[in-house]
Amino acid sequence: QTREVDETQECFGYLNEVESRIQDTLQDPFQADNIRSTSQVPCGKEKCFFVSSTGRKQGYLIARTSRTSDGNEKFTRLVEGWDLATRLKQEYGIKHFLVSSPEIVPVSDHLAGLLNQNLWFETQDLPVEKVGNKKNKVRFPPNSQAYVQKVQVAPIPNLLLACAHSNRPHFERHIHQFLLNVHPTKFMTTFSKNLNATRELLQKEPCLMKDFQVLMDQEGEIYHLDFD
């Protein structure tokens, strides 16, 4: 009977999450006019970050659908990442930048023009996509789909902290400049507290060790990234 009660509570919790997710999407669906593409748009391996056109401290992570793997699988990972971030914030009080669950958006000719306008890749060339009989340097081809997720804008300045060896040179290059304008005592008090909490979190949630990375700001706060 106890097991049945637990399963019922778990199911009710899931239904509440589904209701909230649908409500968020219907109340504020993504539109092309939501993004400002006149400034440089930073891109990673799969996602690009677009600042919101409203001027608020929000933006959108936008990823193209996969051509080589099941697109539904990628979207499922994004949804599971949102659910994980929400749970970790509730249970451990972590900070992250996700605002709402992801949604699937059709890429019209107009939206493709906006999305591909000012893409910037720090470590790789702009991918070449074949559109019709032509090859164009675009990430978001028209008549395709994109995955869109609303996020908060990260505080500036910030610094990426990751366990992967490939990310450590970036940290070493920027750490001294980053620390020039911090209050030493206040920063270390907050940072040490957050770092200890992060160590405890990783012990309890070992799944976070996969591609673990966080952003730190000049107040010593830590923001978790990449839950998918």
Backbone torsions as a table, in degrees:
resi	resn	phi	psi	omega
1	GLN	NA	-39.3	178.4
2	THR	-60.5	-40.2	179.0
3	ARG	-63.0	-41.0	179.7
4	GLU	-63.9	-39.0	178.0
5	VAL	-64.2	-43.5	178.9
6	ASP	-62.0	-43.1	-180.0
7	GLU	-65.4	-37.9	178.4
8	THR	-64.9	-45.4	179.2
9	GLN	-62.9	-40.3	179.3
10	GLU	-64.3	-41.2	179.3
11	CYS	-65.0	-43.6	178.8
12	PHE	-61.8	-40.2	177.6
13	GLY	-61.6	-41.6	178.7
14	TYR	-64.9	-42.9	179.3
15	LEU	-61.6	-37.2	176.8
16	ASN	-63.8	-40.2	178.3
17	GLU	-64.3	-42.6	179.1
18	VAL	-62.2	-44.8	178.9
19	GLU	-59.5	-44.5	-179.9
20	SER	-64.5	-40.6	-179.1
21	ARG	-64.1	-44.5	179.7
22	ILE	-65.5	-41.2	-180.0
23	GLN	-62.3	-43.6	179.1
24	ASP	-60.8	-43.5	-177.7
25	THR	-66.9	-42.8	-178.1
26	LEU	-71.2	-32.3	-178.2
27	GLN	-76.4	-31.4	-174.5
28	ASP	-142.0	64.0	-179.4
29	PRO	-68.7	148.8	-179.5
30	PHE	-70.7	139.1	174.2
31	GLN	-133.8	158.2	-177.4
32	ALA	-57.4	-34.6	-178.0
33	ASP	-72.5	-5.5	-179.9
34	ASN	-72.9	-18.7	-173.8
35	ILE	-109.2	152.2	173.6
36	ARG	-110.9	113.0	-174.7
37	SER	-109.2	12.4	-178.5
38	THR	-79.0	-19.2	178.1
39	SER	-102.0	168.9	-178.2
40	GLN	-61.3	133.6	-177.4
41	VAL	-108.4	108.8	-179.7
42	PRO	-72.9	138.0	-178.7
43	CYS	-128.5	142.7	170.6
44	GLY	-103.1	-156.2	-177.3
45	LYS	-64.2	-38.7	-176.0
46	GLU	-122.7	-27.5	-171.3
47	LYS	-119.8	150.6	172.2
48	CYS	-120.9	149.7	-178.7
49	PHE	-109.0	122.8	179.3
50	PHE	-114.2	130.0	177.4
51	VAL	-72.4	144.1	178.7
52	SER	-67.9	143.6	178.5
53	SER	-76.3	-9.6	-177.8
54	THR	-78.1	-13.4	-179.8
55	GLY	85.5	-4.7	176.8
56	ARG	-76.1	169.5	-178.2
57	LYS	-83.2	54.5	177.9
58	GLN	-136.0	163.0	178.3
59	GLY	-158.5	-163.6	-176.7
60	TYR	-137.9	131.7	166.5
61	LEU	-88.8	124.6	-177.4
62	ILE	-125.9	126.7	-179.9
63	ALA	-121.6	142.3	175.7
64	ARG	-76.8	156.1	173.1
65	THR	-72.3	151.5	-174.9
66	SER	-79.0	139.1	176.4
67	ARG	-92.4	-20.6	-171.9
68	THR	-108.7	-11.5	179.3
69	SER	-135.9	174.6	-177.5
70	ASP	-65.7	116.2	-179.5
71	GLY	-62.5	-33.7	178.7
72	ASN	-62.8	-33.4	179.2
73	GLU	-65.4	-41.9	178.7
74	LYS	-63.9	-44.2	-180.0
75	PHE	-64.3	-38.8	177.3
76	THR	-60.4	-40.1	178.3
77	ARG	-63.4	-38.7	178.8
78	LEU	-64.8	-42.7	179.3
79	VAL	-65.1	-43.1	178.3
80	GLU	-64.6	-35.6	176.7
81	GLY	-64.2	-40.7	176.4
82	TRP	-62.8	-44.3	178.9
83	ASP	-62.6	-40.5	179.6
84	LEU	-65.4	-45.5	179.7
85	ALA	-61.0	-41.3	179.3
86	THR	-63.5	-44.6	-179.7
87	ARG	-64.5	-44.6	-178.3
88	LEU	-65.7	-33.6	176.5
89	LYS	-67.5	-40.5	179.5
90	GLN	-68.7	-42.2	-173.3
91	GLU	-85.6	-34.1	-173.3
92	TYR	-120.3	-8.5	179.5
93	GLY	73.7	24.7	-179.5
94	ILE	-68.9	160.7	174.3
95	LYS	-104.4	139.1	173.5
96	HIS	-150.1	177.0	-173.3
97	PHE	-106.1	-4.7	-177.4
98	LEU	-71.3	134.8	-178.5
99	VAL	-106.0	-37.1	-177.6
100	SER	-148.6	170.0	178.7
101	SER	-69.8	157.4	-178.8
102	PRO	-72.9	160.2	175.1
103	GLU	-137.6	157.6	178.2
104	ILE	-97.5	128.2	-175.6
105	VAL	-124.7	129.4	175.1
106	PRO	-70.2	138.2	-178.6
107	VAL	-97.5	102.7	176.1
108	SER	-78.7	172.9	175.8
109	ASP	-58.9	-41.6	-179.5
110	HIS	-64.0	-46.8	-179.1
111	LEU	-67.1	-38.9	178.2
112	ALA	-59.5	-40.5	178.0
113	GLY	-61.9	-39.9	178.6
114	LEU	-69.5	-44.6	-174.9
115	LEU	-66.7	-35.1	-174.6
116	ASN	-93.0	5.5	-169.3
117	GLN	-68.1	-47.6	-172.5
118	ASN	-135.9	44.7	-178.6
119	LEU	-71.1	141.1	-179.6
120	TRP	-133.1	126.8	-179.2
121	PHE	-114.8	119.6	-176.2
122	GLU	-70.9	-37.9	-170.6
123	THR	-120.7	6.5	-178.3
124	GLN	-151.8	157.2	176.5
125	ASP	-73.1	157.9	176.7
126	LEU	-62.7	126.2	-177.1
127	PRO	-63.4	147.8	177.3
128	VAL	-95.9	124.7	179.0
129	GLU	-115.0	138.2	176.7
130	LYS	-88.5	119.6	178.3
131	VAL	-118.7	110.6	-174.6
132	GLY	66.6	-128.1	178.6
133	ASN	-97.0	5.3	-177.1
134	LYS	-115.5	151.8	174.1
135	LYS	-103.8	122.2	-178.0
136	ASN	-123.1	145.0	177.8
137	LYS	-84.0	82.4	179.6
138	VAL	-137.2	152.2	174.7
139	ARG	-98.0	-29.3	-175.2
140	PHE	-118.4	87.1	-179.2
141	PRO	-68.4	147.5	176.9
142	PRO	-65.2	159.4	-179.3
143	ASN	62.5	30.0	174.7
144	SER	-121.0	-163.2	176.1
145	GLN	-129.2	156.2	176.5
146	ALA	-133.6	152.8	174.8
147	TYR	-100.9	126.8	-173.0
148	VAL	-123.2	134.0	177.7
149	GLN	-139.2	127.5	-179.9
150	LYS	-75.7	137.0	-178.0
151	VAL	-139.5	162.6	171.1
152	GLN	-82.5	150.5	175.6
153	VAL	-77.2	134.4	-179.6
154	ALA	-68.2	146.0	176.0
155	PRO	-63.7	147.6	178.8
156	ILE	-121.9	131.4	1.0
157	PRO	-79.1	161.6	175.7
158	ASN	-143.8	170.1	-179.8
159	LEU	-144.7	132.5	179.8
160	LEU	-80.2	131.0	176.3
161	LEU	-121.6	120.0	-176.7
162	ALA	-142.0	154.4	179.6
163	CYS	-83.1	-22.0	-178.7
164	ALA	-62.7	134.1	-178.1
165	HIS	-60.7	-31.5	-178.3
166	SER	-66.5	-22.4	-179.1
167	ASN	-94.0	-10.7	-174.9
168	ARG	-69.3	-36.6	177.4
169	PRO	-58.9	-36.6	177.4
170	HIS	-61.2	-43.7	179.2
171	PHE	-62.4	-45.9	-178.0
172	GLU	-64.0	-34.6	-179.6
173	ARG	-70.0	-29.9	-170.0
174	HIS	-111.6	-8.8	-172.6
175	ILE	-63.4	-40.3	-177.4
176	HIS	-67.4	-43.4	177.4
177	GLN	-64.0	-38.8	-179.0
178	PHE	-62.1	-36.8	-174.4
179	LEU	-85.5	-3.9	-174.8
180	LEU	-60.7	-36.2	-172.6
181	ASN	-109.6	19.7	178.7
182	VAL	-93.6	155.0	172.2
183	HIS	-84.7	111.3	-169.3
184	PRO	-52.7	-50.6	-175.7
185	THR	-67.6	-47.6	-178.7
186	LYS	-63.2	-43.1	-178.8
187	PHE	-62.7	-49.4	-176.2
188	MET	-65.0	-35.6	178.5
189	THR	-61.8	-48.8	-178.5
190	THR	-70.6	-43.6	-176.6
191	PHE	-65.7	-43.6	-179.6
192	SER	-63.6	-40.7	177.7
193	LYS	-62.0	-45.7	-179.1
194	ASN	-68.9	-35.6	179.9
195	LEU	-68.9	-39.3	176.3
196	ASN	-63.5	-40.6	177.9
197	ALA	-64.7	-35.6	178.6
198	THR	-67.8	-40.4	177.1
199	ARG	-60.5	-44.7	179.0
200	GLU	-64.0	-39.1	178.8
201	LEU	-61.9	-43.9	-179.3
202	LEU	-65.9	-31.0	176.3
203	GLN	-66.8	-39.2	-176.5
204	LYS	-85.2	-26.3	-177.2
205	GLU	-126.8	72.3	-174.7
206	PRO	-62.5	-17.3	178.2
207	CYS	-62.0	-22.3	-178.9
208	LEU	-73.7	-13.4	-179.7
209	MET	-69.9	-22.2	178.5
210	LYS	-69.3	114.5	-179.0
211	ASP	56.1	42.1	-178.2
212	PHE	-63.4	128.2	174.8
213	GLN	-158.0	143.8	179.0
214	VAL	-136.3	161.2	169.5
215	LEU	-105.4	140.7	173.1
216	MET	-116.4	142.6	176.9
217	ASP	-108.1	179.9	-173.5
218	GLN	-79.7	0.9	172.1
219	GLU	-94.0	-6.9	-177.4
220	GLY	91.7	6.9	178.1
221	GLU	-78.2	151.5	-179.7
222	ILE	-120.2	132.5	-179.4
223	TYR	-121.1	126.5	-177.5
224	HIS	-83.0	146.0	-175.3
225	LEU	-127.1	164.9	167.3
226	ASP	50.6	72.1	178.6
227	PHE	-86.9	-8.3	-179.4
228	ASP	-95.6	NA	NA
